Amino acid sequence: MSEFWQKLAAHRAATAGSRIADLFAADPGRAQGFSARLGEMLFDYSKTSIDAEALGLLAGLAADRGVEARREAMFAGEKINDTEGRAVLHTALRNLDASVIVDGEDVMPDVRATLARCAAFAEDVRSGVFQGQGGKITDVVNIGIGGSDLGPAMAALALSPYADGPKLHFVSNVDGAQIAETLAELDPETTLVIVSSKTFTTIETMTNAETAKAWMGKSVTDPAAQFAAVSTSAEKTAAFGIDASRVFGFADWVGGRYSMWGPIGLSLMIGIGADDFRAFLKGGAEMDAHFRSAPLAENLPVLLSLVGIWHHQVCGYPSRAVLPYDQRLARLPAYLQQLEMESNGKSVCMDGSAPVTVTGPIVWGEPGTNGQHAFYQLIHQGTGVVPCEFMVAAKGHEPELAHHHQLLVGNCLAQAEALLLGRPMEVARGLMEKAGFEGDELERQAAHRVFPGNRPSTMLVYPQLTPGILGQIIALYEHRVFVEGVILGINSFDQWGVELGKELAKALGPVLAGETGTEDKDGSTAMLVDYIRSHG
């Protein structure tokens, strides 16, 4: 364990009894000193227990762990995903100006060409040049799972004010209920289906794709003619019947959960148009440039990651809540669950050794104000501390409902303030006295109104949720995951932990079908199989 970990632990032990509010009292300029900006985006982390000494130690830890060198290696196309022998270049999908060399070749001409193909196809669908049997495509169904679903599904909802193309639908779960309910609302003749699977073998995706093809085949003479694919397998997409002109691939240096900047974002491009999709890419590229150039102490992704390291690894808080005060960001917490927990939910370092500390936290959340009436009770008065990451726009997309947005923003700021300040017993007692309580009942009632406060939160504020701002937000969190991974010494870009369950699920198929027995299964699994067979 490096000296920085030890010094951080010692500093936390020495300051754990202090209150965040006291830091504001001691430093009138704290809010300005513990915040950072990129353009009009403001990140405020002053409502945390990080003081100047802690920030210096955290920045020292990042430098000591080689964050800057590792960052440049990533952007340069070096194979930093060393367990799979791959570069990590999702950033290239949104950097359309400079060259990026991988294995001696510039990958950018292919990136630009693929983007142009996607944009042309999207425009053909939007304009009616690509008609389908019904004369014009009115609905698009994206079939994928994991990174092939969560990203574009999240972004399509987030950018719905910009949607002026066919209506977008997303199917991911192999549970037949989802695809049945989605297709029941649609007309096969005016529906385009996009199958998003890099290998075109993902069992959930291909099962849903075959179901969609059968559904379309009941009304459409050539159902595969109304399918497109995001895949690198020309052989398998051709066998499915999809013409090569409607197949869009991407390189192995784009990980699934980082892939919506490229062809995986095709459905989003069809929904909002190529110009707004390019604005989304530009926002991500702006965050990339900031991440590469800003000093560590002013760098939004680095600061967000250092706050996360402080809360999880140093303070020992096991989870963090992502709380967007924007209904259109309702899917963002789920998207970040995959981005963070699949990336940094590891128990082995890149060199094969065990980590010196815990790795990724539990990430969860819901949009405000809904969460206030669900789980904020635990956040405010529960026995554990949950660091909260708020985000809110200064302006909404409904000017005629500006009073709604003002109420929304007021709630967001109030929740962060309440977490910071709390309500001490003497204040609660005074409230109960005014309510007419006396004696022991006064004390009992007051105790229930105490809020401990001193609970940390951050706030990300931006003018309005636009394609460019969404691009900045997603790139911000991508780089946060990268920095935390480097500090922890783990590979954020593989995901071997998902493999075992897939293998066992495949092996259980013949067992559930009654083709093989349960002799090699544990007692619990065998009992459950017997039950399901008897009731299926």
C-alpha positions as a Python dict, from the first residue, in 0.01 Angstrom:
ca = {
    (1, 'M'): (0, 0, 0),
    (2, 'S'): (144, 337, -103),
    (3, 'E'): (213, 615, 144),
    (4, 'F'): (-79, 813, 1),
    (5, 'W'): (-331, 547, 105),
    (6, 'Q'): (-181, 546, 452),
    (7, 'K'): (-180, 925, 480),
    (8, 'L'): (-540, 943, 356),
    (9, 'A'): (-647, 688, 616),
    (10, 'A'): (-470, 881, 889),
    (11, 'H'): (-620, 1210, 779),
    (12, 'R'): (-967, 1061, 770),
    (13, 'A'): (-922, 921, 1120),
    (14, 'A'): (-809, 1260, 1247),
    (15, 'T'): (-1099, 1452, 1089),
    (16, 'A'): (-1385, 1201, 1102),
    (17, 'G'): (-1545, 1378, 1398),
    (18, 'S'): (-1562, 1717, 1227),
    (19, 'R'): (-1863, 1847, 1036),
    (20, 'I'): (-1877, 1959, 677),
    (21, 'A'): (-2067, 2271, 780),
    (22, 'D'): (-1767, 2375, 990),
    (23, 'L'): (-1552, 2374, 678),
    (24, 'F'): (-1783, 2637, 528),
    (25, 'A'): (-1771, 2840, 848),
    (26, 'A'): (-1391, 2834, 844),
    (27, 'D'): (-1362, 2919, 475),
    (28, 'P'): (-1612, 3169, 325),
    (29, 'G'): (-1476, 3087, -22),
    (30, 'R'): (-1511, 2712, 13),
    (31, 'A'): (-1780, 2675, -253),
    (32, 'Q'): (-1561, 2844, -512),
    (33, 'G'): (-1246, 2663, -400),
    (34, 'F'): (-1404, 2318, -408),
    (35, 'S'): (-1581, 2336, -742),
    (36, 'A'): (-1471, 2328, -1104),
    (37, 'R'): (-1613, 2419, -1443),
    (38, 'L'): (-1605, 2313, -1804),
    (39, 'G'): (-1765, 2586, -2008),
    (40, 'E'): (-2108, 2637, -1855),
    (41, 'M'): (-2105, 2310, -1662),
    (42, 'L'): (-2037, 2343, -1289),
    (43, 'F'): (-1929, 2059, -1060),
    (44, 'D'): (-1960, 2143, -688),
    (45, 'Y'): (-1803, 1905, -439),
    (46, 'S'): (-1781, 2150, -149),
    (47, 'K'): (-2054, 1964, 44),
    (48, 'T'): (-1814, 1679, 117),
    (49, 'S'): (-1565, 1634, 399),
    (50, 'I'): (-1272, 1679, 161),
    (51, 'D'): (-1052, 1962, 284),
    (52, 'A'): (-738, 2110, 132),
    (53, 'E'): (-512, 1844, 284),
    (54, 'A'): (-734, 1559, 169),
    (55, 'L'): (-755, 1705, -182),
    (56, 'G'): (-379, 1733, -197),
    (57, 'L'): (-334, 1374, -86),
    (58, 'L'): (-596, 1249, -332),
    (59, 'A'): (-433, 1437, -619),
    (60, 'G'): (-98, 1299, -506),
    (61, 'L'): (-243, 948, -508),
    (62, 'A'): (-369, 996, -864),
    (63, 'A'): (-27, 1119, -978),
    (64, 'D'): (151, 840, -790),
    (65, 'R'): (-69, 577, -954),
    (66, 'G'): (19, 714, -1299),
    (67, 'V'): (-320, 850, -1402),
    (68, 'E'): (-174, 1106, -1642),
    (69, 'A'): (54, 861, -1819),
    (70, 'R'): (-221, 600, -1838),
    (71, 'R'): (-460, 860, -1974),
    (72, 'E'): (-223, 948, -2257),
    (73, 'A'): (-166, 581, -2330),
    (74, 'M'): (-541, 533, -2372),
    (75, 'F'): (-583, 829, -2608),
    (76, 'A'): (-273, 722, -2803),
    (77, 'G'): (-426, 383, -2882),
    (78, 'E'): (-198, 170, -2669),
    (79, 'K'): (-339, -167, -2565),
    (80, 'I'): (-424, -76, -2208),
    (81, 'N'): (-691, -349, -2194),
    (82, 'D'): (-413, -599, -2145),
    (83, 'T'): (-617, -905, -2044),
    (84, 'E'): (-778, -896, -2389),
    (85, 'G'): (-485, -737, -2573),
    (86, 'R'): (-689, -442, -2699),
    (87, 'A'): (-671, -67, -2722),
    (88, 'V'): (-946, 136, -2553),
    (89, 'L'): (-1063, 394, -2802),
    (90, 'H'): (-1429, 476, -2760),
    (91, 'T'): (-1296, 832, -2747),
    (92, 'A'): (-1199, 798, -3115),
    (93, 'L'): (-1566, 759, -3207),
    (94, 'R'): (-1629, 1119, -3101),
    (95, 'N'): (-1290, 1269, -3198),
    (96, 'L'): (-1336, 1329, -3567),
    (97, 'D'): (-1042, 1564, -3625),
    (98, 'A'): (-711, 1413, -3517),
    (99, 'S'): (-544, 1090, -3624),
    (100, 'V'): (-539, 793, -3388),
    (101, 'I'): (-283, 520, -3456),
    (102, 'V'): (-345, 158, -3357),
    (103, 'D'): (-95, -108, -3463),
    (104, 'G'): (66, 143, -3699),
    (105, 'E'): (-254, 243, -3880),
    (106, 'D'): (-475, 549, -3848),
    (107, 'V'): (-820, 424, -3743),
    (108, 'M'): (-997, 755, -3802),
    (109, 'P'): (-1074, 716, -4175),
    (110, 'D'): (-1276, 402, -4095),
    (111, 'V'): (-1444, 575, -3799),
    (112, 'R'): (-1547, 868, -4018),
    (113, 'A'): (-1664, 642, -4299),
    (114, 'T'): (-1878, 435, -4063),
    (115, 'L'): (-2030, 747, -3909),
    (116, 'A'): (-2111, 874, -4258),
    (117, 'R'): (-2275, 542, -4350),
    (118, 'C'): (-2482, 548, -4032),
    (119, 'A'): (-2584, 910, -4094),
    (120, 'A'): (-2684, 837, -4452),
    (121, 'F'): (-2893, 537, -4351),
    (122, 'A'): (-3052, 731, -4066),
    (123, 'E'): (-3148, 1010, -4305),
    (124, 'D'): (-3291, 759, -4553),
    (125, 'V'): (-3511, 616, -4276),
    (126, 'R'): (-3614, 958, -4147),
    (127, 'S'): (-3692, 1101, -4491),
    (128, 'G'): (-3876, 799, -4628),
    (129, 'V'): (-3617, 696, -4886),
    (130, 'F'): (-3595, 370, -4692),
    (131, 'Q'): (-3964, 289, -4685),
    (132, 'G'): (-4024, -67, -4580),
    (133, 'Q'): (-4332, -241, -4714),
    (134, 'G'): (-4566, 14, -4553),
    (135, 'G'): (-4432, 318, -4742),
    (136, 'K'): (-4257, 492, -4449),
    (137, 'I'): (-4091, 375, -4129),
    (138, 'T'): (-4282, 504, -3826),
    (139, 'D'): (-4119, 293, -3554),
    (140, 'V'): (-3771, 156, -3485),
    (141, 'V'): (-3711, -137, -3248),
    (142, 'N'): (-3356, -170, -3118),
    (143, 'I'): (-3286, -524, -2996),
    (144, 'G'): (-2974, -557, -2782),
    (145, 'I'): (-2867, -607, -2424),
    (146, 'G'): (-2615, -449, -2188),
    (147, 'G'): (-2415, -184, -2368),
    (148, 'S'): (-2611, -247, -2686),
    (149, 'D'): (-2927, -134, -2510),
    (150, 'L'): (-2863, 73, -2198),
    (151, 'G'): (-2674, 354, -2371),
    (152, 'P'): (-2906, 429, -2663),
    (153, 'A'): (-3217, 364, -2452),
    (154, 'M'): (-3097, 609, -2188),
    (155, 'A'): (-2995, 870, -2443),
    (156, 'A'): (-3316, 841, -2646),
    (157, 'L'): (-3520, 926, -2338),
    (158, 'A'): (-3279, 1200, -2231),
    (159, 'L'): (-3295, 1368, -2572),
    (160, 'S'): (-3664, 1319, -2640),
    (161, 'P'): (-3717, 1697, -2689),
    (162, 'Y'): (-3496, 1661, -2998),
    (163, 'A'): (-3672, 1352, -3135),
    (164, 'D'): (-3834, 1428, -3470),
    (165, 'G'): (-3791, 1094, -3643),
    (166, 'P'): (-3957, 753, -3607),
    (167, 'K'): (-4056, 650, -3257),
    (168, 'L'): (-3787, 447, -3083),
    (169, 'H'): (-3845, 127, -2883),
    (170, 'F'): (-3590, -86, -2700),
    (171, 'V'): (-3603, -458, -2624),
    (172, 'S'): (-3335, -623, -2414),
    (173, 'N'): (-3476, -883, -2176),
    (174, 'V'): (-3511, -1239, -2298),
    (175, 'D'): (-3834, -1250, -2097),
    (176, 'G'): (-4091, -1281, -2374),
    (177, 'A'): (-4314, -1029, -2201),
    (178, 'Q'): (-4100, -736, -2314),
    (179, 'I'): (-4087, -814, -2684),
    (180, 'A'): (-4449, -928, -2692),
    (181, 'E'): (-4574, -604, -2537),
    (182, 'T'): (-4346, -391, -2756),
    (183, 'L'): (-4444, -552, -3085),
    (184, 'A'): (-4815, -564, -2998),
    (185, 'E'): (-4830, -186, -3037),
    (186, 'L'): (-4658, -176, -3377),
    (187, 'D'): (-4733, -229, -3745),
    (188, 'P'): (-4484, -474, -3902),
    (189, 'E'): (-4506, -298, -4237),
    (190, 'T'): (-4385, 35, -4095),
    (191, 'T'): (-4133, -98, -3842),
    (192, 'L'): (-3756, -119, -3875),
    (193, 'V'): (-3574, -360, -3642),
    (194, 'I'): (-3209, -301, -3553),
    (195, 'V'): (-3031, -604, -3407),
    (196, 'S'): (-2733, -488, -3201),
    (197, 'S'): (-2489, -767, -3121),
    (198, 'K'): (-2120, -745, -3199),
    (199, 'T'): (-2083, -1119, -3258),
    (200, 'F'): (-2446, -1178, -3359),
    (201, 'T'): (-2448, -1467, -3112),
    (202, 'T'): (-2570, -1305, -2786),
    (203, 'I'): (-2841, -1550, -2687),
    (204, 'E'): (-3089, -1299, -2544),
    (205, 'T'): (-3055, -1067, -2843),
    (206, 'M'): (-3073, -1338, -3107),
    (207, 'T'): (-3373, -1504, -2942),
    (208, 'N'): (-3556, -1171, -2951),
    (209, 'A'): (-3439, -1109, -3308),
    (210, 'E'): (-3581, -1440, -3430),
    (211, 'T'): (-3910, -1363, -3254),
    (212, 'A'): (-3925, -1020, -3420),
    (213, 'K'): (-3847, -1172, -3758),
    (214, 'A'): (-4127, -1427, -3719),
    (215, 'W'): (-4369, -1151, -3614),
    (216, 'M'): (-4275, -939, -3914),
    (217, 'G'): (-4295, -1236, -4147),
    (218, 'K'): (-4668, -1271, -4081),
    (219, 'S'): (-4731, -945, -4268),
    (220, 'V'): (-4418, -862, -4465),
    (221, 'T'): (-4311, -1055, -4772),
    (222, 'D'): (-3938, -1021, -4702),
    (223, 'P'): (-3903, -954, -4327),
    (224, 'A'): (-3522, -938, -4329),
    (225, 'A'): (-3548, -639, -4566),
    (226, 'Q'): (-3678, -438, -4270),
    (227, 'F'): (-3388, -537, -4046),
    (228, 'A'): (-3054, -367, -3992),
    (229, 'A'): (-2767, -493, -3781),
    (230, 'V'): (-2491, -346, -3569),
    (231, 'S'): (-2242, -630, -3578),
    (232, 'T'): (-1896, -731, -3692),
    (233, 'S'): (-2010, -1072, -3820),
    (234, 'A'): (-2082, -1034, -4191),
    (235, 'E'): (-2134, -1410, -4221),
    (236, 'K'): (-2399, -1435, -3950),
    (237, 'T'): (-2587, -1120, -4049),
    (238, 'A'): (-2597, -1247, -4409),
    (239, 'A'): (-2729, -1583, -4292),
    (240, 'F'): (-3004, -1395, -4106),
    (241, 'G'): (-3091, -1227, -4437),
    (242, 'I'): (-2974, -872, -4368),
    (243, 'D'): (-2818, -699, -4668),
    (244, 'A'): (-2460, -585, -4616),
    (245, 'S'): (-2560, -224, -4687),
    (246, 'R'): (-2758, -229, -4361),
    (247, 'V'): (-2483, -385, -4145),
    (248, 'F'): (-2268, -148, -3940),
    (249, 'G'): (-1963, -278, -3756),
    (250, 'F'): (-1715, -142, -3506),
    (251, 'A'): (-1366, -235, -3394),
    (252, 'D'): (-1274, -456, -3100),
    (253, 'W'): (-1125, -153, -2925),
    (254, 'V'): (-1477, -31, -2849),
    (255, 'G'): (-1616, -199, -2538),
    (256, 'G'): (-1988, -265, -2524),
    (257, 'R'): (-2069, -26, -2240),
    (258, 'Y'): (-1869, 248, -2414),
    (259, 'S'): (-2015, 195, -2759),
    (260, 'M'): (-2315, 423, -2809),
    (261, 'W'): (-2092, 689, -2966),
    (262, 'G'): (-2067, 472, -3277),
    (263, 'P'): (-2302, 239, -3468),
    (264, 'I'): (-2466, 120, -3144),
    (265, 'G'): (-2612, 471, -3138),
    (266, 'L'): (-2779, 418, -3479),
    (267, 'S'): (-3128, 407, -3328),
    (268, 'L'): (-3060, 735, -3147),
    (269, 'M'): (-2933, 892, -3469),
    (270, 'I'): (-3252, 789, -3647),
    (271, 'G'): (-3458, 938, -3368),
    (272, 'I'): (-3286, 1277, -3330),
    (273, 'G'): (-3108, 1317, -3663),
    (274, 'A'): (-2742, 1319, -3759),
    (275, 'D'): (-2684, 1686, -3670),
    (276, 'D'): (-2797, 1647, -3310),
    (277, 'F'): (-2610, 1317, -3287),
    (278, 'R'): (-2294, 1501, -3396),
    (279, 'A'): (-2362, 1761, -3126),
    (280, 'F'): (-2375, 1471, -2879),
    (281, 'L'): (-2036, 1352, -3008),
    (282, 'K'): (-1897, 1703, -2987),
    (283, 'G'): (-1999, 1728, -2621),
    (284, 'G'): (-1813, 1407, -2546),
    (285, 'A'): (-1508, 1532, -2736),
    (286, 'E'): (-1512, 1856, -2536),
    (287, 'M'): (-1499, 1657, -2213),
    (288, 'D'): (-1215, 1448, -2361),
    (289, 'A'): (-1014, 1760, -2436),
    (290, 'H'): (-1076, 1895, -2086),
    (291, 'F'): (-979, 1561, -1931),
    (292, 'R'): (-650, 1558, -2124),
    (293, 'S'): (-551, 1919, -2061),
    (294, 'A'): (-689, 2046, -1729),
    (295, 'P'): (-467, 2019, -1418),
    (296, 'L'): (-573, 1740, -1184),
    (297, 'A'): (-710, 1984, -924),
    (298, 'E'): (-933, 2150, -1188),
    (299, 'N'): (-1019, 1842, -1391),
    (300, 'L'): (-1387, 1740, -1366),
    (301, 'P'): (-1343, 1365, -1432),
    (302, 'V'): (-1043, 1349, -1200),
    (303, 'L'): (-1222, 1541, -925),
    (304, 'L'): (-1535, 1326, -957),
    (305, 'S'): (-1319, 1014, -928),
    (306, 'L'): (-1124, 1150, -631),
    (307, 'V'): (-1450, 1227, -451),
    (308, 'G'): (-1555, 868, -521),
    (309, 'I'): (-1226, 729, -390),
    (310, 'W'): (-1252, 944, -77),
    (311, 'H'): (-1606, 829, -1),
    (312, 'H'): (-1575, 460, -84),
    (313, 'Q'): (-1214, 356, -27),
    (314, 'V'): (-1117, 607, 244),
    (315, 'C'): (-1442, 674, 434),
    (316, 'G'): (-1579, 325, 378),
    (317, 'Y'): (-1923, 421, 244),
    (318, 'P'): (-2033, 114, 45),
    (319, 'S'): (-2264, 276, -210),
    (320, 'R'): (-2336, 600, -387),
    (321, 'A'): (-2666, 733, -516),
    (322, 'V'): (-2695, 906, -854),
    (323, 'L'): (-2990, 1145, -831),
    (324, 'P'): (-3070, 1332, -1153),
    (325, 'Y'): (-3341, 1593, -1105),
    (326, 'D'): (-3459, 1541, -1460),
    (327, 'Q'): (-3725, 1287, -1551),
    (328, 'R'): (-3564, 1242, -1891),
    (329, 'L'): (-3252, 1110, -1715),
    (330, 'A'): (-3455, 834, -1550),
    (331, 'R'): (-3240, 566, -1714),
    (332, 'L'): (-2908, 728, -1627),
    (333, 'P'): (-2863, 550, -1291),
    (334, 'A'): (-2912, 211, -1460),
    (335, 'Y'): (-2670, 310, -1736),
    (336, 'L'): (-2410, 414, -1477),
    (337, 'Q'): (-2465, 91, -1284),
    (338, 'Q'): (-2331, -101, -1580),
    (339, 'L'): (-2063, 153, -1664),
    (340, 'E'): (-1922, 158, -1311),
    (341, 'M'): (-2003, -184, -1164),
    (342, 'E'): (-1911, -388, -1472),
    (343, 'S'): (-1595, -183, -1518),
    (344, 'N'): (-1462, -165, -1163),
    (345, 'G'): (-1639, -451, -987),
    (346, 'K'): (-1318, -653, -979),
    (347, 'S'): (-1121, -847, -718),
    (348, 'V'): (-794, -883, -903),
    (349, 'C'): (-541, -624, -1018),
    (350, 'M'): (-393, -606, -1366),
    (351, 'D'): (-81, -789, -1249),
    (352, 'G'): (-289, -1072, -1100),
    (353, 'S'): (-249, -962, -740),
    (354, 'A'): (-525, -879, -494),
    (355, 'P'): (-626, -512, -458),
    (356, 'V'): (-494, -327, -154),
    (357, 'T'): (-842, -186, -87),
    (358, 'V'): (-1205, -243, -180),
    (359, 'T'): (-1283, -176, -545),
    (360, 'G'): (-1604, -50, -706),
    (361, 'P'): (-1900, 72, -499),
    (362, 'I'): (-2266, -14, -539),
    (363, 'V'): (-2424, 246, -769),
    (364, 'W'): (-2797, 312, -758),
    (365, 'G'): (-3050, 590, -785),
    (366, 'E'): (-3371, 732, -928),
    (367, 'P'): (-3471, 1071, -1061),
    (368, 'G'): (-3590, 1343, -826),
    (369, 'T'): (-3842, 1422, -699),
    (370, 'N'): (-3974, 1064, -713),
    (371, 'G'): (-3691, 934, -496),
    (372, 'Q'): (-3782, 1179, -220),
    (373, 'H'): (-4099, 980, -164),
    (374, 'A'): (-3922, 645, -181),
    (375, 'F'): (-3573, 612, -30),
    (376, 'Y'): (-3467, 956, 88),
    (377, 'Q'): (-3585, 858, 436),
    (378, 'L'): (-3287, 622, 455),
    (379, 'I'): (-3051, 881, 305),
    (380, 'H'): (-3147, 1142, 562),
    (381, 'Q'): (-3206, 941, 880),
    (382, 'G'): (-3070, 592, 815),
    (383, 'T'): (-2782, 457, 1019),
    (384, 'G'): (-2550, 435, 718),
    (385, 'V'): (-2413, 718, 505),
    (386, 'V'): (-2492, 726, 132),
    (387, 'P'): (-2296, 989, -65),
    (388, 'C'): (-2533, 1151, -312),
    (389, 'E'): (-2450, 1278, -659),
    (390, 'F'): (-2716, 1531, -763),
    (391, 'M'): (-2749, 1676, -1111),
    (392, 'V'): (-2990, 1935, -1242),
    (393, 'A'): (-3038, 2175, -1533),
    (394, 'A'): (-3089, 2546, -1473),
    (395, 'K'): (-3362, 2545, -1740),
    (396, 'G'): (-3610, 2284, -1862),
    (397, 'H'): (-3755, 2221, -2206),
    (398, 'E'): (-4109, 2330, -2121),
    (399, 'P'): (-4110, 2713, -2089),
    (400, 'E'): (-4485, 2711, -2038),
    (401, 'L'): (-4424, 2501, -1724),
    (402, 'A'): (-4136, 2704, -1583),
    (403, 'H'): (-4296, 2695, -1237),
    (404, 'H'): (-4261, 2314, -1244),
    (405, 'H'): (-3890, 2343, -1313),
    (406, 'Q'): (-3841, 2603, -1042),
    (407, 'L'): (-4003, 2365, -794),
    (408, 'L'): (-3783, 2082, -922),
    (409, 'V'): (-3463, 2283, -879),
    (410, 'G'): (-3574, 2403, -538),
    (411, 'N'): (-3623, 2046, -424),
    (412, 'C'): (-3281, 1943, -556),
    (413, 'L'): (-3096, 2223, -380),
    (414, 'A'): (-3299, 2173, -62),
    (415, 'Q'): (-3216, 1803, -41),
    (416, 'A'): (-2843, 1873, -66),
    (417, 'E'): (-2876, 2148, 195),
    (418, 'A'): (-3071, 1921, 428),
    (419, 'L'): (-2810, 1647, 397),
    (420, 'L'): (-2541, 1900, 483),
    (421, 'L'): (-2704, 2080, 776),
    (422, 'G'): (-2949, 1829, 922),
    (423, 'R'): (-3166, 1929, 1215),
    (424, 'P'): (-3022, 1910, 1569),
    (425, 'M'): (-3217, 1798, 1873),
    (426, 'E'): (-3260, 2147, 2013),
    (427, 'V'): (-3431, 2267, 1695),
    (428, 'A'): (-3651, 1957, 1683),
    (429, 'R'): (-3741, 2011, 2048),
    (430, 'G'): (-3845, 2367, 1978),
    (431, 'L'): (-4070, 2256, 1694),
    (432, 'M'): (-4242, 2002, 1915),
    (433, 'E'): (-4288, 2256, 2192),
    (434, 'K'): (-4469, 2481, 1946),
    (435, 'A'): (-4681, 2180, 1849),
    (436, 'G'): (-4793, 2149, 2212),
    (437, 'F'): (-4596, 1849, 2333),
    (438, 'E'): (-4454, 1835, 2685),
    (439, 'G'): (-4235, 1619, 2910),
    (440, 'D'): (-4134, 1272, 2797),
    (441, 'E'): (-4365, 1287, 2495),
    (442, 'L'): (-4193, 1607, 2384),
    (443, 'E'): (-3855, 1431, 2396),
    (444, 'R'): (-3988, 1125, 2216),
    (445, 'Q'): (-4150, 1324, 1938),
    (446, 'A'): (-3845, 1549, 1901),
    (447, 'A'): (-3613, 1251, 1863),
    (448, 'H'): (-3805, 1142, 1554),
    (449, 'R'): (-3752, 1486, 1395),
    (450, 'V'): (-3373, 1489, 1431),
    (451, 'F'): (-3167, 1478, 1112),
    (452, 'P'): (-2797, 1402, 1172),
    (453, 'G'): (-2682, 1599, 868),
    (454, 'N'): (-2312, 1599, 783),
    (455, 'R'): (-2394, 1371, 490),
    (456, 'P'): (-2192, 1435, 176),
    (457, 'S'): (-2319, 1524, -167),
    (458, 'T'): (-2198, 1666, -496),
    (459, 'M'): (-2391, 1873, -747),
    (460, 'L'): (-2351, 1882, -1126),
    (461, 'V'): (-2532, 2183, -1275),
    (462, 'Y'): (-2565, 2276, -1642),
    (463, 'P'): (-2778, 2522, -1840),
    (464, 'Q'): (-3011, 2272, -2012),
    (465, 'L'): (-3005, 1904, -2108),
    (466, 'T'): (-2900, 1929, -2473),
    (467, 'P'): (-2726, 1672, -2693),
    (468, 'G'): (-2393, 1842, -2623),
    (469, 'I'): (-2447, 1851, -2248),
    (470, 'L'): (-2552, 1484, -2243),
    (471, 'G'): (-2233, 1401, -2432),
    (472, 'Q'): (-2031, 1585, -2169),
    (473, 'I'): (-2208, 1405, -1883),
    (474, 'I'): (-2154, 1057, -2027),
    (475, 'A'): (-1789, 1124, -2111),
    (476, 'L'): (-1741, 1270, -1762),
    (477, 'Y'): (-1856, 947, -1601),
    (478, 'E'): (-1662, 729, -1846),
    (479, 'H'): (-1340, 904, -1751),
    (480, 'R'): (-1432, 893, -1382),
    (481, 'V'): (-1448, 514, -1410),
    (482, 'F'): (-1114, 508, -1590),
    (483, 'V'): (-938, 721, -1328),
    (484, 'E'): (-1075, 517, -1039),
    (485, 'G'): (-965, 199, -1215),
    (486, 'V'): (-612, 330, -1261),
    (487, 'I'): (-591, 435, -897),
    (488, 'L'): (-713, 91, -789),
    (489, 'G'): (-480, -88, -1028),
    (490, 'I'): (-756, -281, -1206),
    (491, 'N'): (-856, -320, -1570),
    (492, 'S'): (-1179, -126, -1619),
    (493, 'F'): (-1229, -257, -1972),
    (494, 'D'): (-1280, -632, -1938),
    (495, 'Q'): (-1574, -811, -1777),
    (496, 'W'): (-1488, -1172, -1711),
    (497, 'G'): (-1734, -1177, -1425),
    (498, 'V'): (-2028, -1206, -1664),
    (499, 'E'): (-1897, -1521, -1832),
    (500, 'L'): (-1959, -1795, -1577),
    (501, 'G'): (-2332, -1730, -1549),
    (502, 'K'): (-2362, -1737, -1929),
    (503, 'E'): (-2186, -2072, -1948),
    (504, 'L'): (-2402, -2227, -1678),
    (505, 'A'): (-2722, -2087, -1832),
    (506, 'K'): (-2633, -2248, -2163),
    (507, 'A'): (-2567, -2579, -1991),
    (508, 'L'): (-2902, -2560, -1810),
    (509, 'G'): (-3098, -2542, -2135),
    (510, 'P'): (-3106, -2921, -2198),
    (511, 'V'): (-3167, -2982, -1827),
    (512, 'L'): (-3476, -2759, -1820),
    (513, 'A'): (-3599, -2918, -2144),
    (514, 'G'): (-3579, -3260, -1981),
    (515, 'E'): (-3316, -3382, -2224),
    (516, 'T'): (-3056, -3441, -1953),
    (517, 'G'): (-3070, -3504, -1580),
    (518, 'T'): (-2963, -3303, -1276),
    (519, 'E'): (-2703, -3549, -1146),
    (520, 'D'): (-2419, -3298, -1178),
    (521, 'K'): (-2613, -3013, -1019),
    (522, 'D'): (-2607, -2901, -658),
    (523, 'G'): (-2904, -2997, -444),
    (524, 'S'): (-3068, -2654, -458),
    (525, 'T'): (-3044, -2623, -836),
    (526, 'A'): (-3171, -2980, -883),
    (527, 'M'): (-3471, -2911, -658),
    (528, 'L'): (-3554, -2591, -845),
    (529, 'V'): (-3527, -2763, -1183),
    (530, 'D'): (-3763, -3037, -1064),
    (531, 'Y'): (-4013, -2777, -948),
    (532, 'I'): (-3999, -2581, -1275),
    (533, 'R'): (-4032, -2899, -1483),
    (534, 'S'): (-4337, -3007, -1288),
    (535, 'H'): (-4508, -2668, -1317),
    (536, 'G'): (-4394, -2565, -1663),
}
